[in-house]
Amino acid sequence: MADPVLVGIIVALAAVIVILVILLCRFGLRSRNSIDLKTGERQTYQRRREGRGSFRLVEESRRRLQRTVTTTMRRKREYLKESDPVYCRREVKTTDLLKSHGETEYWKGTFNNSTLGSQAFTVRGLKESTKIKDVIEFQRLAFILCSLSKHANIIETLAADTTKLPYYIYHETMEGVSLFDKLKENDENHYLKPVGRTPSMLTSQRGVKASSELEVLLKMSCEVTRGLSFLSSHKLFHPGINSKEVLLNANAVCKLYNFQTKATARRYIMYLITEEHRRLPWYAPETVCQHKYSSGSDIWSLGVLLFEIFSYAGVSYESLTSSELQTCYDDTRSYLPRPSGCTRSIYDIMTSCWHLDRRRRVTIDRVVSRLGNELHSFDKTERGKTARHRYQNIGLHNVQQH
C-alpha cells in the first residue's frame, strides 16, 4: 500500500509542473508578441495563427484610410461654397463608357438634384475583376485628388465616393478631343506645315488664333509639361504619357488625366509589358528591359510625347516589340530624328530626356523652364517682326503720299 505522504508529494509536484508549464507558455507568447511588435512581424504571426489570410489586414488598412479620408473631407467641406453640390450616389447616373485603361474605367455621368439641377461630369471607377490591392490604392488616390488644388492643365476632381464599394471619383466632363486626334486631323488635312506662317490648327471659341503653328506646338508642350510637373510635386505618376491621354477643352487648353499612385502605376506597367502593348515605345529602357519604374521613367515618356507633338503624332517605331526596342535605345536619335518643323534647341530638350542612365536625365522643372524660355524668345521674335513690318508699311504709305 502506497504511503499517503508520498502520494501527496507526487500530486503537489505534478500541480507545480502544470502551473509552471502554463506560466511558461503565457510568458513565451507574450515575449513572442513583444518581439513581433519590435520587428514588425506581429501582424504576420497573428495572420498565421488565426488562419484568415490577408483579408483582416486589408480590412484594417481600409478602415484606417477611410477614417483619414472622412476627416479630410470634413475639413475640406468647411471651405466649400454653399452652391457647391454634395454628390449623393443615388442621384448619380452613369451612361456611356468613355475610356478604359488597365483596371480603370471612365464613364459619362450626370448628377440630378432637385435644388441644384442637372450637371454632366465623368465618373472614374474600377472594373469588377479588380484586386483588393487596387481597391485600396484607388481609395488612396481619391484622398490625394480631393486634397489637390486646382490646376489649369489637370482634369479637375469634383468629389469622391468611398463610403462603400464600388468606389467612385467624379471628374469634370471629358468630352474634349484628344491631342492625338487633333494632331492627326491637322496632319492629314495639311492645315499645318512643318515650316512657315500658316493659320493655326487650334481656334478657341473666342476666335483667337495663334500667330504660327510653331507657337501652338510650343504652348501645348508647355501646358503638358506644367501639368506633369504639378503631378510629380504631389507624388502622382503618369506612366507612358502620350498624346492620347491629353485632352483639349473648348478653349484649346491641354489637360492631363489617368494619373495614378506609384504602386498602381507599377502594376499597370507590368501588365502592358507582358501583353506587348503598342504603347511600349513611350516607356523608358529600364522599364521595358529591367521592369523598373521611377519618376525618371516619366521624363523619358515626356520626351517621346514632345516628339509626338512636333511630328504631328508620328512615332516611327510604334509597332516594335520589347525585344526589338532594346536595340533602338542605344541610338534613339536615329529612330526619333528631329522633325522638320522643330528647331534644334527644342530637339535638344527632347534628347536630354533620353539618357539611358535615368539619373542623368533632365528634371521636369528644367524642362518646364527651357520650354518657357523657348516660348518667350519666340514671342519676342514675333513682336519684333510685327513692329518692323508695321514701320515698313508706314514708310511706304508716306512715300506714296508724297
BALUM-712677 format. One record per residue (C-alpha): residue number from 0; chain; x negated, y negated, z negated. Coordinates in Angstrom, 1 decimal. Each point is the difference from the previous one (the first is absolute). Layout:
residues N
tiza, miti, u, v, w
NUM, A, X, Y, Z;
...
//
This chain:
residues 402
tiza, miti, u, v, w
0, A, 0.0, 0.0, 0.0;
1, A, -1.4, -3.4, 1.0;
2, A, -1.0, -2.5, -2.6;
3, A, 2.6, -2.9, -0.1;
4, A, -2.8, -2.4, -0.6;
5, A, -1.9, 1.0, 3.1;
6, A, 3.2, -0.1, 2.1;
7, A, 0.7, -3.6, -1.2;
8, A, -3.6, -1.0, 0.9;
9, A, 0.4, 1.4, 3.5;
10, A, 3.3, -1.7, 0.5;
11, A, -1.4, -3.3, -1.2;
12, A, -3.0, 0.3, 2.3;
13, A, 2.3, 0.7, 3.0;
14, A, 2.1, -3.0, -0.8;
15, A, -3.1, -2.2, -0.2;
16, A, -1.2, 1.3, 3.3;
17, A, 3.3, -0.7, 1.7;
18, A, 0.1, -3.5, -1.4;
19, A, -3.6, -0.6, 1.2;
20, A, 0.9, 1.2, 3.5;
21, A, 3.0, -2.3, 0.2;
22, A, -2.1, -2.9, -1.2;
23, A, -2.8, 0.7, 2.4;
24, A, 2.5, 0.3, 2.9;
25, A, 1.6, -3.3, -0.8;
26, A, -3.4, -1.7, -0.6;
27, A, -1.3, 1.4, 3.3;
28, A, 3.0, -1.2, 1.9;
29, A, -0.2, -3.5, -1.4;
30, A, -3.7, -0.1, 0.7;
31, A, 0.6, 1.1, 3.6;
32, A, 2.7, -2.7, 0.4;
33, A, -2.3, -2.7, -1.4;
34, A, -2.8, 1.1, 2.3;
35, A, 2.3, 0.0, 2.9;
36, A, 1.1, -3.5, -0.8;
37, A, -3.6, -1.2, 0.0;
38, A, -0.9, 1.8, 3.2;
39, A, 3.2, -0.8, 1.8;
40, A, 1.1, 3.7, 0.3;
41, A, 2.9, 0.1, -2.5;
42, A, 2.5, -0.3, 2.8;
43, A, -1.5, 2.9, 1.9;
44, A, 0.0, 2.1, -3.2;
45, A, 3.7, -0.8, -0.7;
46, A, 0.9, 0.8, 3.6;
47, A, -1.6, 3.4, -0.2;
48, A, 1.5, 0.8, -3.4;
49, A, 3.5, -1.0, 1.0;
50, A, -0.2, 1.5, 3.5;
51, A, 2.0, -2.8, 1.5;
52, A, -2.5, -1.0, 2.7;
53, A, -0.5, -3.6, 0.9;
54, A, 3.7, -1.1, -0.1;
55, A, -0.1, -1.3, -3.6;
56, A, -3.1, -2.0, 0.7;
57, A, 1.5, -1.5, 3.2;
58, A, 3.2, -0.8, -1.8;
59, A, -1.9, -1.8, -2.9;
60, A, -2.0, -2.0, 2.5;
61, A, 3.1, -0.9, 1.9;
62, A, 1.7, -1.2, -3.2;
63, A, -3.0, -2.1, -1.0;
64, A, -0.1, -1.7, 3.4;
65, A, 3.8, -0.5, -0.1;
66, A, -0.3, -1.9, -3.3;
67, A, -2.7, -2.2, 1.5;
68, A, 2.0, -0.7, 3.1;
69, A, 3.1, -0.8, -2.0;
70, A, -1.9, -2.4, -2.2;
71, A, -1.6, -1.7, 3.0;
72, A, 3.4, -0.3, 1.8;
73, A, 1.5, -1.6, -3.1;
74, A, -2.7, -2.5, -0.1;
75, A, 0.3, -0.7, 3.7;
76, A, 3.8, -0.4, -0.3;
77, A, -0.6, -3.1, -2.2;
78, A, -1.6, -1.7, 3.0;
79, A, 2.8, 0.9, 2.4;
80, A, 2.4, -2.7, 1.2;
81, A, 3.7, 0.5, -0.6;
82, A, 0.5, 0.4, 3.7;
83, A, -2.4, 3.0, 0.3;
84, A, 1.9, 3.3, 0.3;
85, A, -0.3, 2.9, -2.3;
86, A, 0.0, 3.0, 2.2;
87, A, 2.4, 2.8, -1.2;
88, A, -0.4, 3.4, 1.6;
89, A, 3.8, 0.3, 0.4;
90, A, 0.0, -3.2, 2.1;
91, A, -2.9, 1.0, 2.3;
92, A, 0.8, 1.9, 3.3;
93, A, -2.7, 1.5, 2.3;
94, A, 0.8, 0.5, 3.7;
95, A, -2.8, 0.6, 2.5;
96, A, -3.4, 1.5, -0.4;
97, A, -2.5, -2.6, 1.1;
98, A, -3.5, 1.6, -0.5;
99, A, -1.6, 2.9, -1.6;
100, A, -3.6, 0.2, -1.2;
101, A, -1.1, 3.1, -1.8;
102, A, 2.2, 0.5, -3.1;
103, A, 1.4, -3.6, 0.3;
104, A, 3.2, -0.9, 1.9;
105, A, 1.4, -3.5, 0.9;
106, A, 3.8, -0.4, 0.4;
107, A, 2.1, -2.9, 1.0;
108, A, 2.1, -1.0, -2.9;
109, A, 2.8, -2.4, -1.0;
110, A, 1.0, -1.4, -3.3;
111, A, 3.7, -0.8, -0.5;
112, A, 1.0, -2.0, -3.1;
113, A, 3.3, -1.7, -0.7;
114, A, -1.7, -3.1, -1.3;
115, A, -3.2, -0.2, 2.1;
116, A, 1.4, 1.3, 3.3;
117, A, -1.9, 2.3, 2.4;
118, A, -3.8, 0.1, 0.5;
119, A, -2.2, 2.1, 2.3;
120, A, -3.3, 1.4, -1.1;
121, A, -2.2, 3.0, 0.3;
122, A, 0.1, 3.0, -2.4;
123, A, -3.3, 1.8, -0.6;
124, A, 0.3, 3.6, -1.4;
125, A, -1.6, 3.4, -0.1;
126, A, 0.9, 3.2, 1.9;
127, A, 1.8, 2.8, -1.8;
128, A, -3.1, 2.3, 0.4;
129, A, -2.2, -2.5, -2.0;
130, A, -2.1, 1.4, -2.8;
131, A, 0.2, -1.3, -3.5;
132, A, -3.4, -1.7, 0.2;
133, A, 1.3, -2.1, 2.9;
134, A, 3.1, -0.9, -2.0;
135, A, -2.1, -1.3, -2.9;
136, A, -2.2, -2.0, 2.3;
137, A, 3.1, -1.4, 1.7;
138, A, 1.2, -1.2, -3.3;
139, A, -3.4, -1.5, -0.8;
140, A, 0.1, -1.8, 3.4;
141, A, 3.5, -1.4, -0.8;
142, A, -1.4, -1.4, -3.2;
143, A, -2.9, -1.7, 1.8;
144, A, 2.1, -1.4, 2.8;
145, A, 2.6, -1.5, -2.4;
146, A, -2.8, -1.8, -1.8;
147, A, -1.6, -1.4, 3.2;
148, A, 0.4, -3.7, 1.0;
149, A, 1.3, -0.8, 3.5;
150, A, -2.5, 0.0, 2.9;
151, A, 0.7, -1.3, 3.5;
152, A, -1.5, 3.0, 1.7;
153, A, 1.4, 2.8, -2.2;
154, A, 3.5, 1.5, 0.2;
155, A, 1.8, -1.5, -3.1;
156, A, 1.3, 2.4, -2.7;
157, A, 3.4, -1.0, -1.1;
158, A, 0.6, 2.6, -2.8;
159, A, -0.6, 3.6, -1.0;
160, A, 2.3, 2.7, -1.3;
161, A, -1.9, 2.5, -2.2;
162, A, 2.7, 0.7, -2.6;
163, A, 0.7, 3.5, 1.4;
164, A, -1.0, 2.2, 2.9;
165, A, -0.3, -0.6, 2.9;
166, A, -1.9, -3.2, -0.4;
167, A, 0.3, -2.9, 2.4;
168, A, -1.9, -3.2, 0.8;
169, A, 1.9, -2.8, 1.7;
170, A, -1.9, -2.2, 2.5;
171, A, 1.0, -2.9, 2.2;
172, A, 1.4, 1.1, 3.3;
173, A, -2.5, 1.4, 2.5;
174, A, 1.8, -0.6, 3.3;
175, A, -2.8, -1.8, 1.7;
176, A, -2.0, 1.5, 2.8;
177, A, -3.4, 1.6, -0.7;
178, A, -3.2, -1.6, 1.0;
179, A, -0.8, 3.1, 2.2;
180, A, 3.2, -0.4, 2.0;
181, A, -0.6, -3.8, 0.4;
182, A, -3.6, 0.5, 1.2;
183, A, 1.0, 2.8, 2.4;
184, A, 2.9, -2.0, 1.4;
185, A, -2.1, -3.0, 0.8;
186, A, -2.8, 2.1, 1.4;
187, A, 2.3, 1.9, 2.4;
188, A, 1.8, -3.1, 1.1;
189, A, -3.3, -2.0, 0.3;
190, A, 1.4, -2.8, -2.2;
191, A, -3.6, -0.4, -1.3;
192, A, -3.2, 0.1, 1.8;
193, A, -3.4, 0.8, -1.7;
194, A, -1.4, -3.4, 0.9;
195, A, 1.6, -3.4, 0.8;
196, A, 2.8, -2.2, -1.3;
197, A, 3.4, 1.6, 0.6;
198, A, 3.3, -0.3, -1.9;
199, A, -0.1, 1.8, -3.3;
200, A, 1.4, 3.4, -0.4;
201, A, 1.7, -1.0, -3.2;
202, A, 2.7, -2.6, -0.3;
203, A, 1.7, -0.7, -3.3;
204, A, 3.7, -0.9, -0.4;
205, A, -1.1, -3.6, -0.2;
206, A, -1.4, 0.3, 3.5;
207, A, -3.6, -0.9, -1.1;
208, A, -2.6, 1.6, 2.3;
209, A, -3.7, 0.5, -0.7;
210, A, -2.5, -1.9, 2.2;
211, A, -1.6, 3.2, 1.2;
212, A, 0.2, 3.8, -0.3;
213, A, -3.3, 0.1, -1.9;
214, A, 1.4, -2.2, -2.7;
215, A, 3.0, 2.3, -0.3;
216, A, -2.2, 3.0, -0.4;
217, A, -2.2, -1.8, -2.6;
218, A, 3.0, -1.0, -2.0;
219, A, 1.4, 3.5, -0.1;
220, A, -3.4, 1.4, -1.0;
221, A, -0.2, -2.6, -2.8;
222, A, 3.5, 0.9, -1.3;
223, A, -0.7, 3.7, 0.0;
224, A, -3.3, -0.4, -1.7;
225, A, 1.4, -2.3, -2.7;
226, A, 2.8, 2.6, -0.7;
227, A, -2.5, 2.8, -0.3;
228, A, -2.1, -2.2, -2.3;
229, A, 3.0, -0.6, -2.2;
230, A, 0.7, 3.7, -0.3;
231, A, -3.6, 0.8, -0.8;
232, A, 0.0, -2.5, -2.9;
233, A, 2.9, 1.9, -1.5;
234, A, -1.5, 3.5, 0.4;
235, A, 2.3, 0.9, 2.8;
236, A, -1.2, 1.8, 3.1;
237, A, 1.1, 0.3, 3.7;
238, A, -1.7, 3.1, 1.4;
239, A, -0.5, -0.1, 3.8;
240, A, 1.6, -3.4, 0.4;
241, A, 0.9, -0.6, 3.7;
242, A, 2.2, -2.2, 2.1;
243, A, 3.0, 2.3, -0.4;
244, A, 0.1, -0.8, -3.7;
245, A, 0.1, -3.7, 0.5;
246, A, 3.3, -1.7, 0.5;
247, A, 0.7, -3.4, 1.7;
248, A, 3.0, -1.9, -1.4;
249, A, 2.1, -2.5, 1.9;
250, A, -2.6, -2.7, -0.5;
251, A, -2.9, 2.2, 1.3;
252, A, -1.6, 0.4, -3.4;
253, A, -1.8, 3.4, -0.6;
254, A, 1.2, 2.0, -3.0;
255, A, -1.6, 3.2, -1.4;
256, A, 2.0, 2.9, -1.4;
257, A, -0.5, 3.6, -1.0;
258, A, -2.8, -0.7, -2.5;
259, A, -0.5, 2.5, -2.8;
260, A, -1.9, 0.8, -3.2;
261, A, -3.4, 1.6, 0.4;
262, A, 1.2, 3.5, -1.1;
263, A, 2.8, 0.0, 2.6;
264, A, -2.3, -1.4, 2.7;
265, A, -2.5, 2.9, -0.5;
266, A, 2.7, 2.7, 0.2;
267, A, 1.5, -1.7, 3.1;
268, A, -3.5, -0.1, 1.7;
269, A, -0.5, 3.7, -0.8;
270, A, 3.3, 0.8, 1.7;
271, A, -0.9, -2.0, 3.1;
272, A, -3.5, 1.6, 0.3;
273, A, 1.3, 3.5, -0.3;
274, A, 2.7, -0.6, 2.6;
275, A, -2.5, -1.6, 2.5;
276, A, 2.1, -3.1, 0.1;
277, A, -0.3, -2.5, 2.9;
278, A, -0.9, -2.8, -2.5;
279, A, -3.4, 1.6, -0.8;
280, A, -2.0, -2.6, 2.0;
281, A, 1.1, -2.7, -2.5;
282, A, -1.6, 1.9, -2.9;
283, A, -3.5, -0.4, -1.2;
284, A, -2.7, 2.7, 0.6;
285, A, -0.2, 1.0, -3.7;
286, A, 3.8, 0.6, 0.1;
287, A, 0.1, 2.1, 3.1;
288, A, -3.3, 1.9, -0.6;
289, A, -0.3, 0.2, -3.8;
290, A, 3.6, -0.6, -1.1;
291, A, -1.1, -3.0, -2.1;
292, A, 2.1, -3.2, -0.3;
293, A, -0.6, -3.4, -1.7;
294, A, 0.7, -3.7, 0.6;
295, A, -3.0, 0.0, 2.4;
296, A, 1.9, 2.5, 2.2;
297, A, 2.7, -2.6, 0.5;
298, A, -2.6, -2.4, 1.2;
299, A, -0.9, 2.4, 2.9;
300, A, 3.7, 0.3, 0.9;
301, A, 0.3, -3.8, -0.1;
302, A, -2.8, -0.3, 2.6;
303, A, 1.9, 2.4, 2.3;
304, A, 3.2, -2.0, -0.5;
305, A, -1.8, -3.2, 1.0;
306, A, -1.2, 1.8, 3.1;
307, A, 3.6, 1.0, 0.7;
308, A, 1.1, -3.6, -0.3;
309, A, -2.6, -1.4, 2.4;
310, A, 0.3, 2.9, 2.5;
311, A, 3.9, -0.1, 0.0;
312, A, 0.5, 3.4, -1.8;
313, A, -2.7, 1.8, 2.0;
314, A, -2.1, 2.6, -1.9;
315, A, -2.0, 2.1, 2.4;
316, A, -0.5, 3.1, -2.2;
317, A, 3.5, 0.3, -1.4;
318, A, 0.5, 3.5, 1.2;
319, A, -3.3, 1.5, -1.4;
320, A, 0.1, 2.6, -2.8;
321, A, -2.0, -0.2, -3.3;
322, A, -2.8, 2.1, 1.4;
323, A, -0.3, -2.1, 3.1;
324, A, 0.1, -3.2, -2.1;
325, A, -3.0, 1.0, -1.9;
326, A, -2.2, -0.5, 3.1;
327, A, 1.5, -3.4, 0.6;
328, A, -0.8, -1.5, -3.4;
329, A, -3.7, -0.2, 0.7;
330, A, 0.6, -2.6, 2.7;
331, A, 3.4, -1.7, -0.5;
332, A, -0.8, -2.9, 2.3;
333, A, -0.1, 2.3, 3.0;
334, A, 3.5, 1.3, -0.7;
335, A, 1.4, -3.3, -1.2;
336, A, -1.8, -2.6, 2.2;
337, A, 0.6, -3.7, -0.3;
338, A, 3.4, -0.8, 1.6;
339, A, -0.1, -2.4, 2.9;
340, A, 2.1, -2.7, -1.8;
341, A, -2.1, 0.2, -3.2;
342, A, -2.9, -2.3, -0.9;
343, A, -3.3, 1.5, -1.1;
344, A, 0.4, -1.5, -3.5;
345, A, 3.3, 1.6, -0.5;
346, A, -1.3, 3.4, 1.3;
347, A, -2.9, -0.4, -2.6;
348, A, 2.7, -0.1, -2.7;
349, A, 1.4, 3.3, 1.3;
350, A, -3.4, 1.8, 0.1;
351, A, -0.8, -1.2, -3.5;
352, A, 2.9, 2.2, -1.1;
353, A, -1.5, 3.1, 1.7;
354, A, -3.1, 0.8, -1.9;
355, A, -0.3, 3.7, -0.6;
356, A, -1.0, -0.8, -3.6;
357, A, 3.1, -1.3, -1.6;
358, A, -2.1, -2.0, -2.6;
359, A, -1.4, -2.1, 2.9;
360, A, 3.3, -0.9, 1.5;
361, A, 1.2, -3.5, -0.3;
362, A, 2.5, -0.9, -2.8;
363, A, 3.6, -0.8, 0.6;
364, A, -0.5, -3.6, -1.4;
365, A, -2.9, -0.5, 2.4;
366, A, 2.1, 1.1, 3.0;
367, A, 2.8, -2.5, -1.1;
368, A, -2.6, -2.8, -0.2;
369, A, -1.7, 0.7, 3.3;
370, A, 3.3, 0.3, 1.9;
371, A, 1.2, -3.2, -1.6;
372, A, -3.1, -1.8, 1.1;
373, A, 0.5, 1.3, 3.6;
374, A, 3.6, -1.3, 0.0;
375, A, -1.1, -3.3, -1.5;
376, A, -2.8, -0.5, 2.6;
377, A, 2.4, 1.0, 2.8;
378, A, 2.5, -2.7, -1.2;
379, A, -2.7, -2.6, -0.1;
380, A, -1.1, 0.9, 3.6;
381, A, 3.5, -0.1, 1.3;
382, A, 0.7, -3.4, -1.7;
383, A, -3.2, -1.4, 1.6;
384, A, 1.0, 1.3, 3.5;
385, A, 3.5, -1.6, -0.5;
386, A, -1.4, -3.3, -1.0;
387, A, -2.5, -0.1, 2.9;
388, A, 2.8, 0.9, 2.4;
389, A, 2.2, -2.8, -1.4;
390, A, -2.8, -2.6, 0.3;
391, A, -0.7, 1.1, 3.6;
392, A, 3.6, -0.3, 1.0;
393, A, 0.2, -3.5, -1.6;
394, A, -3.1, -1.1, 1.9;
395, A, 1.3, 1.3, 3.3;
396, A, 3.3, -1.7, -0.6;
397, A, -1.7, -3.3, -0.6;
398, A, -2.1, 0.4, 3.1;
399, A, 3.1, 0.6, 2.1;
400, A, 1.7, -3.1, -1.3;
401, A, -3.0, -2.2, 0.9;
//
